Amino acid sequence: MKRILFAIVMVIMGMQIHAQDETVSQYLARYKAFITEIEAMDSLRSGDYQRLDSVYNEFTNLYHSTYKEQMTDTQITTYTKYRTQYKKAIALKGSKNVTKHIDNAAETGVKAVKKAGSKVKGFLKGLFGK
């Protein structure tokens, strides 16, 4: 996980340096590599979202400021595909984390209900002596 985050930070730094000398094809290849890295991750922590979004925002800014006018229709389609894949990957990774939290909350809720049920049962036994 640390290797992947280090690679993402390096991508951000490299974007600024190479944006002027980079071709549209190279830009799209880097974007694809970024998406592939995200899809390979098992899960994301809260800090990961901010780092990934900053890389995503940098790709978006470069698209609008540098590459949009240079792209063919096919390249714009590819760019849009990668954008959509990013959103989908982040949503899926986020939903896995939400599912884990819901499962944990459900287990805690079941335990609390059992404890409350035992308390009510004890109260009734104490009240009616049975």
Contacts in CASP RR format, 6 or more apart in sequence:
PFRMAT RR
TARGET T0000
AUTHOR 0000-0000-0000
METHOD contacts of the structure
MODEL  1
MKRILFAIVMVIMGMQIHAQDETVSQYLARYKAFITEIEAMDSLRSGDYQ
RLDSVYNEFTNLYHSTYKEQMTDTQITTYTKYRTQYKKAIALKGSKNVTK
HIDNAAETGVKAVKKAGSKVKGFLKGLFGK
1 41 0 8 1.000
4 37 0 8 1.000
4 40 0 8 1.000
4 41 0 8 1.000
5 48 0 8 1.000
5 51 0 8 1.000
7 37 0 8 1.000
8 34 0 8 1.000
8 37 0 8 1.000
8 51 0 8 1.000
8 52 0 8 1.000
8 55 0 8 1.000
9 51 0 8 1.000
11 30 0 8 1.000
11 33 0 8 1.000
11 34 0 8 1.000
11 55 0 8 1.000
12 54 0 8 1.000
12 55 0 8 1.000
12 58 0 8 1.000
15 30 0 8 1.000
15 55 0 8 1.000
15 58 0 8 1.000
15 59 0 8 1.000
15 62 0 8 1.000
18 26 0 8 1.000
19 62 0 8 1.000
19 66 0 8 1.000
22 30 0 8 1.000
24 67 0 8 1.000
24 70 0 8 1.000
24 71 0 8 1.000
24 75 0 8 1.000
25 75 0 8 1.000
27 62 0 8 1.000
27 63 0 8 1.000
27 66 0 8 1.000
27 67 0 8 1.000
28 75 0 8 1.000
28 78 0 8 1.000
28 79 0 8 1.000
28 82 0 8 1.000
31 59 0 8 1.000
31 79 0 8 1.000
31 82 0 8 1.000
32 82 0 8 1.000
34 55 0 8 1.000
34 56 0 8 1.000
34 59 0 8 1.000
34 86 0 8 1.000
35 82 0 8 1.000
35 85 0 8 1.000
35 86 0 8 1.000
35 89 0 8 1.000
38 52 0 8 1.000
38 86 0 8 1.000
38 89 0 8 1.000
38 90 0 8 1.000
38 93 0 8 1.000
39 85 0 8 1.000
39 89 0 8 1.000
41 48 0 8 1.000
41 93 0 8 1.000
43 93 0 8 1.000
43 96 0 8 1.000
43 97 0 8 1.000
44 52 0 8 1.000
44 90 0 8 1.000
44 93 0 8 1.000
44 94 0 8 1.000
44 97 0 8 1.000
49 90 0 8 1.000
52 90 0 8 1.000
56 86 0 8 1.000
60 83 0 8 1.000
63 79 0 8 1.000
67 79 0 8 1.000
68 76 0 8 1.000
71 79 0 8 1.000
124 130 0 8 1.000
END
